[in-house]
Amino acid sequence: MLTIATKKFEYGQEDIDYLTSVDDTLGAAMARMGRIERVVIPDLFIALIYAIVGQLISVKAVHTIWERMLNQFGRYLHSI
């Protein structure tokens, strides 16, 4: 099975301090929830395709269709 490269969204204390300073509600929520680690697809074109498919159907179906798309068209995505 072909996979797409992902990475964790990176942010630091400077980013947290800025967001906290410009929005009290957001700052309070960030303090309450703590650090969030979110996986992102760094290739914007592939991320867009994934998001469009994901908005149209259920998560289980997205994973199934995404796997089929990668198996069928993955070789083209890596040449972009």
N, C-alpha and C positions, 0 to 999 in steps of 0.2 A: 504494500500500500504506500502510495506517495504521500508525504506530509509537507506542510507549508511551515516555513520558519516563523517562530513567534518569539517574543521576548517580553519581559515584564516592563511595564511603564515606569520610567525612572523619574523621580522627583526628590528634591532635597529639602532641608530645613528652611532655606531661603524662600522656596515656593510656598511652603506651609505658612510661614510668617506673613508673606504678602497676602495670601488669600484670607487669612485670619484678620488681617488689618483692614481689608476693604469690605468685608461682609461678616457682621457679628453672628448672624444665624449660621452661616457656613462654618465660621470659626468654632462655634459651640458644637456643631455636629462633628467636625473633625476631631475636636478634643475628646468627645464622647466615644467615637468609633475607633480612634487610633489610626495607625498606618494601614493603608489598603494596598494590597498587591494585585495588580490587574494585568492579565496577559493581553498583549496587543499583537496585531499582524503588522509588521513594519512596512511591508509593500502596500502602498496606498491603493493601487488598482485591485489587488487581490482582496484587500480589506473591504473595499467598496462592493465588490461582487458578493462577498460573504454576507455583508450587511443587508444587501438587497434581498438575497435569498432568505435570510433570517427573518426579515420583516413580513415575508409573505406566508410563511408556514411554521409549523411547530418545531421545537428544538430537535426532537428525535428525527423528524423528516429532514431537517437541515443537515444534520450529520450524515444521514444516509445519502442524500443527494450530493453533498459536498464530497464525500468519499468517491462516489461514482464520477463526478466531474474531474477530480484529481486523477483518477485512474485513466480517464479518457483523454483529458486535455492537459494534464500536468506537465508533459514535456514541453508544451508551448509556453507555459507560465514561467518556466525557468529560463527561457531565452529572451524574455522581455527586458 
